[in-house]
């Protein structure tokens, strides 16, 4: 039997925990942007946040 973590009405089997690469997940779901488009997005974000 695999170890289990128990916390106030919550039980998690350690074999249920998995590590997910956020970058890979985003690319899989959304896709990728070209370098020019990404540069424009970066610039827009900097302007909207007031970062020079």
MMTF fields as JSON, N, C-alpha, C and O atoms, coordinates in Angstrom:
{
  "mmtfVersion": "1.0.0",
  "mmtfProducer": "UNKNOWN",
  "numBonds": 207,
  "numAtoms": 208,
  "numGroups": 52,
  "numChains": 1,
  "numModels": 1,
  "chainsPerModel": [1],
  "groupsPerChain": [52],
  "chainIdList": ["A"],
  "bondAtomList": [4, 2, 8, 6, 12, 10, 16, 14, 20, 18, 24, 22, 28, 26, 32, 30, 36, 34, 40, 38, 44, 42, 48, 46, 52, 50, 56, 54, 60, 58, 64, 62, 68, 66, 72, 70, 76, 74, 80, 78, 84, 82, 88, 86, 92, 90, 96, 94, 100, 98, 104, 102, 108, 106, 112, 110, 116, 114, 120, 118, 124, 122, 128, 126, 132, 130, 136, 134, 140, 138, 144, 142, 148, 146, 152, 150, 156, 154, 160, 158, 164, 162, 168, 166, 172, 170, 176, 174, 180, 178, 184, 182, 188, 186, 192, 190, 196, 194, 200, 198, 204, 202],
  "bondOrderList": [1, 1, 1, 1, 1, 1, 1, 1, 1, 1, 1, 1, 1, 1, 1, 1, 1, 1, 1, 1, 1, 1, 1, 1, 1, 1, 1, 1, 1, 1, 1, 1, 1, 1, 1, 1, 1, 1, 1, 1, 1, 1, 1, 1, 1, 1, 1, 1, 1, 1, 1],
  "groupList": [{"groupName": "UNK", "atomNameList": ["N", "CA", "C", "O"], "elementList": ["N", "C", "C", "O"], "formalChargeList": [0, 0, 0, 0], "bondAtomList": [1, 0, 2, 1, 3, 2], "bondOrderList": [1, 1, 2], "singleLetterCode": "X", "chemCompType": "L-PEPTIDE LINKING"}],
  "groupTypeList": [0, 0, 0, 0, 0, 0, 0, 0, 0, 0, 0, 0, 0, 0, 0, 0, 0, 0, 0, 0, 0, 0, 0, 0, 0, 0, 0, 0, 0, 0, 0, 0, 0, 0, 0, 0, 0, 0, 0, 0, 0, 0, 0, 0, 0, 0, 0, 0, 0, 0, 0, 0],
  "groupIdList": [1, 2, 3, 4, 5, 6, 7, 8, 9, 10, 11, 12, 13, 14, 15, 16, 17, 18, 19, 20, 21, 22, 23, 24, 25, 26, 27, 28, 29, 30, 31, 32, 33, 34, 35, 36, 37, 38, 39, 40, 41, 42, 43, 44, 45, 46, 47, 48, 49, 50, 51, 52],
  "secStructList": [7, 7, 7, 3, 3, 3, 3, 6, 6, 3, 3, 3, 3, 4, 4, 4, 7, 7, 7, 7, 7, 2, 2, 2, 2, 2, 2, 2, 2, 2, 7, 7, 7, 7, 2, 2, 2, 2, 2, 2, 2, 2, 2, 2, 2, 2, 2, 2, 2, 6, 7, 7],
  "xCoordList": [0.838, 0.0, 0.887, 1.885, 0.512, 1.281, 0.985, -0.114, 1.957, 1.736, 0.594, 0.335, -0.071, -1.195, -0.978, -0.541, -1.276, -1.238, -2.678, -3.589, -2.874, -4.224, -4.221, -3.368, -5.183, -5.326, -6.811, -7.498, -7.322, -8.705, -9.654, -9.894, -10.176, -11.168, -10.62, -11.395, -9.31, -8.693, -7.681, -6.86, -7.731, -6.799, -6.221, -6.962, -4.896, -4.234, -3.238, -2.34, -3.399, -2.417, -1.237, -1.431, -0.041, 1.143, 1.263, 1.901, 0.66, 0.715, -0.231, -0.197, -1.082, -1.983, -1.314, -1.824, -0.18, 0.516, 1.434, 2.179, 1.37, 2.262, 2.767, 2.114, 3.92, 4.526, 4.152, 4.256, 3.719, 3.311, 4.196, 4.397, 4.714, 5.478, 4.483, 3.779, 4.42, 3.47, 3.765, 2.844, 5.035, 5.388, 4.899, 4.307, 5.142, 4.711, 3.192, 2.636, 2.52, 1.053, 0.47, -0.472, 1.023, 0.545, 0.75, -0.149, 1.92, 2.198, 1.28, 0.863, 0.963, 0.084, -1.339, -1.979, -1.827, -3.211, -3.38, -4.319, -2.474, -2.636, -1.821, -2.233, -0.681, 0.215, 1.341, 1.573, 2.028, 3.148, 2.942, 2.157, 3.66, 3.615, 4.957, 5.993, 4.928, 6.167, 6.948, 6.38, 8.232, 9.071, 8.636, 8.707, 8.19, 7.734, 6.455, 6.317, 5.531, 4.282, 4.562, 3.98, 5.453, 5.791, 6.445, 6.18, 7.304, 7.944, 6.887, 6.981, 5.893, 4.816, 3.989, 3.597, 3.724, 2.993, 3.8, 3.259, 5.093, 5.963, 5.947, 5.838, 6.053, 6.051, 4.715, 4.691, 3.62, 2.297, 2.135, 1.584, 2.613, 2.547, 3.36, 2.909, 4.564, 5.421, 4.735, 4.735, 4.158, 3.467, 2.262, 2.047, 1.481, 0.287, 0.64, -0.134, 1.805, 2.23, 3.104, 3.487, 3.417, 4.262, 5.719, 6.442, 6.149, 7.547, 8.268, 7.814, 9.392, 10.126, 11.202, 11.912],
  "yCoordList": [-1.182, 0.0, 1.252, 1.318, 2.229, 3.461, 4.394, 4.358, 5.236, 6.184, 7.147, 7.482, 7.576, 8.507, 9.68, 9.486, 10.879, 12.072, 12.336, 12.376, 12.514, 12.788, 14.132, 14.394, 14.981, 16.295, 16.614, 16.594, 16.905, 17.35, 17.026, 17.875, 15.854, 15.422, 15.412, 15.435, 15.379, 15.337, 14.217, 14.106, 13.398, 12.288, 12.296, 12.287, 12.312, 12.32, 11.168, 11.08, 10.306, 9.247, 9.846, 10.621, 9.505, 10.094, 9.759, 10.5, 8.649, 8.317, 9.202, 9.164, 10.004, 10.919, 12.258, 13.037, 12.522, 13.79, 13.661, 12.689, 14.65, 14.639, 16.054, 17.037, 16.133, 17.425, 17.779, 16.95, 19.01, 19.467, 20.637, 21.578, 20.569, 21.682, 22.719, 22.479, 23.876, 24.913, 25.395, 25.62, 25.552, 26.018, 25.03, 25.432, 23.747, 22.728, 22.683, 22.538, 22.808, 22.772, 23.948, 23.776, 25.133, 26.319, 26.147, 26.439, 25.678, 25.482, 24.434, 24.569, 23.395, 22.343, 22.863, 22.551, 23.65, 24.114, 25.322, 25.374, 26.281, 27.55, 27.62, 28.26, 26.971, 27.062, 28.038, 28.406, 28.448, 29.365, 30.604, 30.598, 31.655, 32.887, 33.087, 32.647, 33.751, 34.094, 35.106, 35.761, 35.243, 36.126, 37.591, 38.328, 38.027, 39.412, 39.656, 40.692, 38.717, 38.849, 38.841, 39.624, 37.956, 37.875, 39.159, 39.62, 39.746, 41.012, 42.11, 42.936, 42.124, 43.114, 42.907, 43.877, 41.661, 41.354, 41.803, 42.422, 41.494, 41.915, 43.431, 43.943, 44.138, 45.614, 46.139, 47.064, 45.569, 45.981, 45.744, 46.587, 44.602, 44.319, 45.309, 45.789, 45.623, 46.591, 47.958, 48.612, 48.385, 49.674, 49.686, 50.66, 48.613, 48.569, 48.519, 48.975, 47.964, 47.87, 49.048, 49.16, 49.925, 51.079, 50.737, 51.43, 49.663, 49.219, 49.688, 49.443, 50.361, 50.855, 49.893, 50.159],
  "zCoordList": [0.0, 0.0, 0.0, 0.718, -0.806, -0.903, 0.264, 0.819, 0.648, 1.75, 1.44, 0.285, 2.489, 2.368, 3.317, 4.452, 2.869, 3.711, 4.153, 3.327, 5.457, 5.977, 6.69, 7.538, 6.338, 6.959, 7.051, 6.03, 8.224, 8.44, 7.291, 6.433, 7.265, 6.265, 4.843, 3.887, 4.688, 3.363, 3.351, 4.261, 2.344, 2.22, 0.806, -0.176, 0.715, -0.588, -0.632, 0.205, -1.592, -1.81, -2.559, -3.496, -2.17, -2.785, -4.262, -5.01, -4.7, -6.125, -6.94, -8.17, -6.268, -6.966, -7.274, -8.079, -6.639, -6.836, -8.045, -8.174, -8.923, -10.071, -10.326, -9.976, -10.93, -11.246, -12.676, -13.581, -12.869, -14.185, -14.594, -13.825, -15.79, -16.331, -16.834, -17.814, -16.166, -16.57, -17.99, -18.776, -18.313, -19.659, -20.716, -21.718, -20.495, -21.453, -21.547, -22.636, -20.401, -20.374, -21.156, -21.93, -20.956, -21.673, -23.171, -23.959, -23.564, -24.989, -25.6, -26.751, -24.841, -25.336, -25.54, -26.544, -24.593, -24.629, -25.555, -26.35, -25.448, -26.152, -27.438, -28.405, -27.448, -28.593, -28.303, -27.151, -29.33, -29.161, -30.029, -30.977, -29.682, -30.455, -31.142, -30.644, -32.284, -32.956, -32.135, -31.261, -32.4, -31.596, -31.714, -30.73, -32.895, -33.053, -32.256, -31.605, -32.303, -31.552, -30.055, -29.305, -29.622, -28.194, -27.725, -26.615, -28.563, -28.216, -28.061, -27.153, -28.935, -28.845, -27.576, -26.927, -27.223, -25.993, -24.785, -23.869, -24.778, -23.677, -23.518, -22.403, -24.622, -24.59, -24.068, -23.257, -24.517, -24.058, -22.544, -21.835, -22.064, -20.635, -19.833, -18.793, -20.31, -19.616, -19.565, -18.523, -20.672, -20.702, -19.758, -19.038, -19.762, -18.914, -17.421, -16.579, -17.106, -15.699, -15.28, -14.115, -16.232, -15.918, -15.725, -15.009, -16.365, -16.284, -17.543, -18.66, -17.346, -18.513, -18.95, -19.919]
}
